[in-house]
Amino acid sequence: MRKRSVGINVRVSVTEKKKVTMLARKCGLSLSEYLRQRALGYEPGGHPPTEVFDVLDKIDEIAESCSVRDGAAINAQTDRMRDLLIGGN
């Protein structure tokens, strides 16, 4: 495990801190980890809100009331959307 023992202090405005904190939260990262990744050239990906997945789950429920063939096609599409949203293959 890496030991991080050296700090870097950066001054920002209140507005800048709010914006960077929000961006870190959208990526599911701490502020420190977000800034570390950005400084090292990585571009952290954001995570869609849970409501997006709730909608896809609801579509899957609707698919269950369709014919087997249509339901399978709908489920395949919602699975594809989930993969696109979370970076799957």
N, C-alpha and C positions, 0 to 999 in steps of 0.2 A: 504494500500500500504506500502511496506517495505521501510524503509529509510536506505540507505547505506551511512554512514558517516565516515567510517574508511578505510584508504587506505593501500595497501600493495605494497611496491616497490620491483621490481625484476630487476636485471641487466642481460641483454642478449647481445649477439653480434648482429651486423647489420644483418647478415645472418639469425640468429635465429629469430629475429623480423620479417623479411620478410616472413619466412616460417610460423610462427604462424599467422601472419596477413592474409596470403593467405588461411590457413586452416579455419580461422574464416570467411573469405569472402565466401568460398565455402559452409559453413554451413548457410550463411545468418545471421550471428551474428556479433555484434560489438566485437572488440578485448577483451574488458573487460568482456563481457558476455561469450565469448568463454572460456577465462581463468578461470572465475568463475565456469562454468559448469565442466570443466576438473578437477579443483582443488577439487570440491565436489564429484567427482566420476562419473559424467555423461559423456556419449560419444555422443556429438552432431552429428546428421546425416547431411550428405552433400546433397545438392540439385543438381540434374542434370542440365546441361546447357539448356537454352530455346530451343536450336536447336534440342534437343532430342524430345521435345514436338512438334516442328514444323514438324519433320519427321512423328510422329504419326498422326498429323492432315492431312498430305499429304496422308498417307495410308488410312485414313478415306475417303478422297475425292476420291481416287481410288476405294474404296469399293462401293461408290455411283454409279459407272458405271457398277458394277457387277450385277448378278442376285440378287433378294431379299434375297434368302437363303444364297448365298455365301457372299453377302455384310454384312448381319447380323452376320455371323460367323467371318468375318474379323474385324468388329467393336467390337465384343465381345473380340477378342484377343487384340486389341489395348487398349480397356478399362482395361483389365487385366494388360497389360504392364504399363499403367499410374498408376494404383493402386500400383504395385510393386515399381515403381520409387518414388512415394510420400508417401509410407507407408500406403496405404489404405488396406481395408480388401478384 
